[in-house]
Amino acid sequence: MFDTLYCIVFAPIPPTDRPTAGAYGTLDDRAAVTKKLNAKLKEVCIPYGIAVLDVFDLYADEQGSLPKNLGDGKCHIHVKYNAPVREALVDVIMENFPDFTFAQVDITPHALLASADA
């Protein structure tokens, strides 16, 4: 179906103080571990041509956690606030896969960025 496979790993976002599936350690511990994991993902993936989409710093507060007002009440970024994710995704695609064209997936970068605004 596709001639080329483009791989992107979406690194974990900042932890919340309201885990829904259980959590181990303090919020500070979980934020530190998440940052280490994201760094390790880049270290392991990039040499193999696998891009990493890391939005941790775009969403982390001064404690390294996801602020309540940006979350969905659980452990995800609320859809109303995911524009930076979409923008970062377009940037990662364009920076890591110069031969990629958005026509391959029948979407333009502008349409991807505007998709959740409708």
C-alpha positions in Angstrom: 0.0 0.0 0.0 2.8 2.5 0.9 6.3 2.6 -0.6 7.8 4.0 2.5 7.1 3.7 6.2 7.6 6.8 8.3 7.9 6.1 12.0 7.3 8.6 14.8 7.2 7.7 18.5 5.0 10.0 20.6 6.9 10.4 23.8 5.0 10.5 27.1 3.5 13.8 28.2 4.0 15.2 31.7 2.4 13.2 34.5 -0.7 14.4 36.4 -1.5 14.5 40.1 -4.7 12.6 39.3 -3.6 9.2 37.9 -6.5 7.0 36.8 -4.6 3.8 36.4 -2.5 3.9 39.5 0.9 5.5 39.8 4.1 4.9 41.6 6.2 7.5 43.3 5.7 11.2 43.9 4.7 13.6 41.2 8.3 14.9 41.2 9.6 11.3 40.8 7.2 10.6 37.9 8.1 13.9 36.1 11.8 13.1 36.4 11.3 9.5 35.2 9.2 10.8 32.2 12.0 13.2 31.2 14.6 10.4 31.4 12.4 8.1 29.4 11.9 10.8 26.7 15.6 11.4 26.5 16.2 7.6 26.2 13.6 7.3 23.5 15.4 9.9 21.4 18.8 8.2 22.1 17.5 4.8 20.9 15.1 5.9 18.1 16.9 8.6 16.2 19.9 6.5 15.1 17.4 4.1 13.4 15.6 6.9 11.5 12.6 6.9 13.9 11.5 10.4 14.8 10.4 11.3 18.3 7.6 13.7 19.0 8.3 15.1 22.4 5.9 17.8 23.7 6.8 17.4 27.4 8.2 20.9 27.7 5.2 22.5 25.9 2.9 21.2 28.6 4.9 20.8 31.8 4.4 23.3 34.6 7.2 24.4 36.9 6.9 21.0 38.7 7.1 19.1 35.5 3.5 18.0 35.6 0.5 18.5 33.3 -1.5 21.5 34.7 -5.1 20.5 35.5 -6.5 23.2 33.2 -4.8 21.6 30.2 -5.8 18.0 31.0 -8.9 16.0 30.3 -9.5 15.3 34.0 -7.6 12.1 33.7 -4.1 11.8 32.2 -4.3 13.2 28.7 -4.1 16.6 27.1 -7.6 17.9 26.5 -8.5 18.1 22.8 -9.1 21.8 23.2 -5.4 22.3 24.0 -3.7 20.0 21.5 -2.8 22.6 18.8 0.8 22.6 20.0 0.9 18.8 19.5 -0.4 19.1 15.9 2.1 21.9 15.2 5.0 19.9 16.7 3.9 16.9 14.6 4.0 18.8 11.4 7.5 20.1 12.4 8.8 16.6 13.2 7.5 15.3 9.9 9.0 18.1 7.8 12.3 18.0 9.7 12.8 14.2 9.7 11.2 13.1 6.5 12.1 15.6 3.8 10.8 13.3 1.1 7.4 13.0 2.7 4.5 14.9 1.1 1.3 15.5 2.8 -0.4 14.5 -0.5 0.5 10.9 0.4 -2.1 11.0 3.2 -4.4 13.3 1.3 -4.0 16.2 3.8 -2.1 19.4 3.9 -0.1 20.7 6.9 -2.7 23.6 7.1 -5.6 21.2 7.2 -3.9 19.1 9.9 -3.3 22.2 12.0 -6.9 23.4 11.5 -8.5 20.0 12.0 -9.4 20.4 15.7 -10.4 24.0 15.4 -13.6 23.2 13.4 
